[in-house]
Amino acid sequence: MFDPPILSRHDARICVAGGGGSGAALAYDLALRGFSVLLVEKGEFTSGTTGRHHGQLHSGARYAVGDRAIARECMEETLVLRRIAPQALEYNGGIFAAIRDDEADYAPAFISACLEAGIPAREIPVSEARVSEPALNPRTKRTVWVPDGTIDAFRLAASFLAAAAALGAELRAFTELVGIETGGGRIRGGTLRGPDGREERVSFDGLVSATGAWAGRVGSLAGLDIPVTPAPGTMVAVRGRLSDLVLSRLAPPGDGDILVPQRGLSVIGSTQRRADSPEGILPTKEEIEFLLSRGDELVPGFSSAPFHAAWAAARPLAGRADSDAEGRAISRDFAVLDHGDEGAAGMFTLIGGKATVLRAMARKAADEVCAFLGDPEPCRTAEYPLPSWRSLDGYLEGSGATGRGAGSRRPEGGAA
Ligand SMILES: Cc1cc2nc3c(=O)[nH]c(=O)nc-3n(C[C@H](O)[C@H](O)[C@H](O)COP(=O)(O)OP(=O)(O)OC[C@H]3O[C@@H](n4cnc5c(N)ncnc54)[C@H](O)[C@@H]3O)c2cc1C
């Protein structure tokens, strides 16, 4: 039974909008700090970007040359997640493979950046790499092992949701925040539209919009202009586990340079463009062809494996971009925006980041909520192993909450 101690109870009620990984981790963090939590999700839990991402547990190696701080955070959070959510991870490791000469030349800078970020990267002989990964391109020139892994996106989020529900958080799927009420410069409550279309006014003392690529729309409910850019990316899955480790190109981050094994599938991704809206995002034929050819470069024959699925999801980039190039220049870091000086004290927006660092994102947002309420409570989410994702449905049924759990059904086209 999952029963961590609540050190002190607070009267404040906090609404978390968004039932993806970030909202799930935040609902748990706030509940563990003793707050009354209401989480609302307009679709099924994880039906946004969370249920459609690539599924890489980032050691941070990918980011080490460009941004040591992000890389270090990924490594730290990887270790925490391995401790608290092993049921949602495959800790398989990863190999960065140099296939071209310029990629081989990148190895020394890559390894030293990883080591500076606390990531135990080490060069291994290509012959050794090909023993564990016989499908790896035989023309590979250098190989570097890193502690990457695979995340089950649904199970990780569902484990956090189950933990939140176990501590009394009210979780409502198919419930959209459609209105935000402010008064006297601070947040007062909001309007929810439930699965039956009926609207209900609710009061709360704080609101965190963890609505990812939808954060702009949710902000506009309070008259706020949120700097977020939906940046869709496509992934392609073929049947068969062509590698056991995560395979990446030994090069600065680019498109189609990561192959993630997910149980019986191999998933190549991704791409990046910008979009005006996170709704209705589909992969293009060109993206699929491009990704299949990039898969062939890492693992010859990738494109001949039985095609399983292609899908796309929108990154909630924390910044504004008017072009694809500007979108690429936006940091992959996350941000917690405090709307206190915009007439909505007590409202925060949590955007950007990665699924790997969802717990750290939640910690920062919850710290801001605590500071606003003047109720300092430490974050303790790294201390307790999470309950199984399997228990989510039980908690939801027990609480009479609306909707079903993230583990119960996958969104159409979602990642395996
Ligand atoms: C192509 C791609 C590949 C990626 N690969 C990886 C990877 O391999 N590893 C990794 O660590 N990260 C990866 N990421 C990043 C990761 O997917 C995201 O950082 C993460 O899923 C964002 O989670 P979130 O909870 O912030 O957003 P979401 O999962 O999008 O959750 C926001 C939720 O808010 C809901 N919502 C919107 N409006 C409202 C409203 N008014 N009321 C109630 N609910 C609302 C939406 O329905 C949605 O479910 C990838 C992202 C993309 C796009």
Ligand as a Chemical Component Dictionary entry (heavy atoms), coordinates in Angstrom:
data_LIG
# 
_chem_comp.id                   LIG 
_chem_comp.type                 NON-POLYMER 
_chem_comp.pdbx_formal_charge   0 
_chem_comp.three_letter_code    LIG 
# 
loop_
_chem_comp_atom.comp_id 
_chem_comp_atom.atom_id 
_chem_comp_atom.alt_atom_id 
_chem_comp_atom.type_symbol 
_chem_comp_atom.charge 
_chem_comp_atom.model_Cartn_x 
_chem_comp_atom.model_Cartn_y 
_chem_comp_atom.model_Cartn_z 
_chem_comp_atom.pdbx_ordinal 
LIG C1  C1  C 0 8.084  14.408 -30.918 1  
LIG C2  C2  C 0 8.386  14.449 -29.468 2  
LIG C3  C3  C 0 9.271  13.522 -28.915 3  
LIG C4  C4  C 0 9.574  13.582 -27.561 4  
LIG N1  N1  N 0 10.382 12.636 -27.043 5  
LIG C5  C5  C 0 10.718 12.682 -25.737 6  
LIG C6  C6  C 0 11.545 11.677 -25.190 7  
LIG O1  O1  O 0 11.947 10.745 -25.857 8  
LIG N2  N2  N 0 11.868 11.771 -23.880 9  
LIG C7  C7  C 0 11.434 12.799 -23.091 10 
LIG O2  O2  O 0 11.816 12.841 -21.924 11 
LIG N3  N3  N 0 10.609 13.753 -23.570 12 
LIG C8  C8  C 0 10.237 13.703 -24.875 13 
LIG N4  N4  N 0 9.396  14.650 -25.394 14 
LIG C9  C9  C 0 8.919  15.724 -24.526 15 
LIG C10 C10 C 0 7.702  15.274 -23.729 16 
LIG O3  O3  O 0 6.819  14.566 -24.535 17 
LIG C11 C11 C 0 6.978  16.464 -23.162 18 
LIG O4  O4  O 0 7.879  17.295 -22.500 19 
LIG C12 C12 C 0 5.917  16.056 -22.163 20 
LIG O5  O5  O 0 5.161  14.985 -22.641 21 
LIG C13 C13 C 0 5.003  17.216 -21.897 22 
LIG O6  O6  O 0 4.085  16.805 -20.924 23 
LIG P1  P1  P 0 3.024  17.828 -20.379 24 
LIG O7  O7  O 0 2.306  17.146 -19.293 25 
LIG O8  O8  O 0 3.713  19.116 -20.053 26 
LIG O9  O9  O 0 2.094  18.119 -21.635 27 
LIG P2  P2  P 0 0.899  17.202 -22.200 28 
LIG O10 O10 O 0 1.200  15.768 -22.096 29 
LIG O11 O11 O 0 0.571  17.725 -23.556 30 
LIG O12 O12 O 0 -0.278 17.488 -21.194 31 
LIG C14 C14 C 0 -1.046 18.674 -21.264 32 
LIG C15 C15 C 0 -2.487 18.245 -21.119 33 
LIG O13 O13 O 0 -3.294 19.389 -20.905 34 
LIG C16 C16 C 0 -4.573 19.057 -21.409 35 
LIG N5  N5  N 0 -5.332 20.289 -21.554 36 
LIG C17 C17 C 0 -5.184 21.248 -22.499 37 
LIG N6  N6  N 0 -6.071 22.241 -22.303 38 
LIG C18 C18 C 0 -6.788 21.915 -21.201 39 
LIG C19 C19 C 0 -7.853 22.545 -20.501 40 
LIG N7  N7  N 0 -8.352 23.730 -20.871 41 
LIG N8  N8  N 0 -8.374 21.910 -19.414 42 
LIG C20 C20 C 0 -7.893 20.701 -19.015 43 
LIG N9  N9  N 0 -6.887 20.071 -19.659 44 
LIG C21 C21 C 0 -6.326 20.668 -20.724 45 
LIG C22 C22 C 0 -4.261 18.345 -22.726 46 
LIG O14 O14 O 0 -5.333 17.558 -23.149 47 
LIG C23 C23 C 0 -3.026 17.539 -22.342 48 
LIG O15 O15 O 0 -3.340 16.198 -21.993 49 
LIG C24 C24 C 0 9.034  14.600 -26.742 50 
LIG C25 C25 C 0 8.130  15.504 -27.292 51 
LIG C26 C26 C 0 7.797  15.421 -28.632 52 
LIG C27 C27 C 0 6.822  16.363 -29.209 53 
# 
loop_
_chem_comp_bond.comp_id 
_chem_comp_bond.atom_id_1 
_chem_comp_bond.atom_id_2 
_chem_comp_bond.value_order 
_chem_comp_bond.pdbx_ordinal 
LIG C1  C2  SING 1  
LIG C2  C3  SING 2  
LIG C2  C26 DOUB 3  
LIG C3  C4  DOUB 4  
LIG C4  N1  SING 5  
LIG C4  C24 SING 6  
LIG N1  C5  DOUB 7  
LIG C5  C6  SING 8  
LIG C5  C8  SING 9  
LIG C6  O1  DOUB 10 
LIG C6  N2  SING 11 
LIG N2  C7  SING 12 
LIG C7  O2  DOUB 13 
LIG C7  N3  SING 14 
LIG N3  C8  DOUB 15 
LIG C8  N4  SING 16 
LIG N4  C9  SING 17 
LIG N4  C24 SING 18 
LIG C9  C10 SING 19 
LIG C10 O3  SING 20 
LIG C10 C11 SING 21 
LIG C11 O4  SING 22 
LIG C11 C12 SING 23 
LIG C12 O5  SING 24 
LIG C12 C13 SING 25 
LIG C13 O6  SING 26 
LIG O6  P1  SING 27 
LIG P1  O7  DOUB 28 
LIG P1  O8  SING 29 
LIG P1  O9  SING 30 
LIG O9  P2  SING 31 
LIG P2  O10 DOUB 32 
LIG P2  O11 SING 33 
LIG P2  O12 SING 34 
LIG O12 C14 SING 35 
LIG C14 C15 SING 36 
LIG C15 O13 SING 37 
LIG C15 C23 SING 38 
LIG O13 C16 SING 39 
LIG C16 N5  SING 40 
LIG C16 C22 SING 41 
LIG N5  C17 SING 42 
LIG N5  C21 SING 43 
LIG C17 N6  DOUB 44 
LIG N6  C18 SING 45 
LIG C18 C19 SING 46 
LIG C18 C21 DOUB 47 
LIG C19 N7  SING 48 
LIG C19 N8  DOUB 49 
LIG N8  C20 SING 50 
LIG C20 N9  DOUB 51 
LIG N9  C21 SING 52 
LIG C22 O14 SING 53 
LIG C22 C23 SING 54 
LIG C23 O15 SING 55 
LIG C24 C25 DOUB 56 
LIG C25 C26 SING 57 
LIG C26 C27 SING 58 
# 
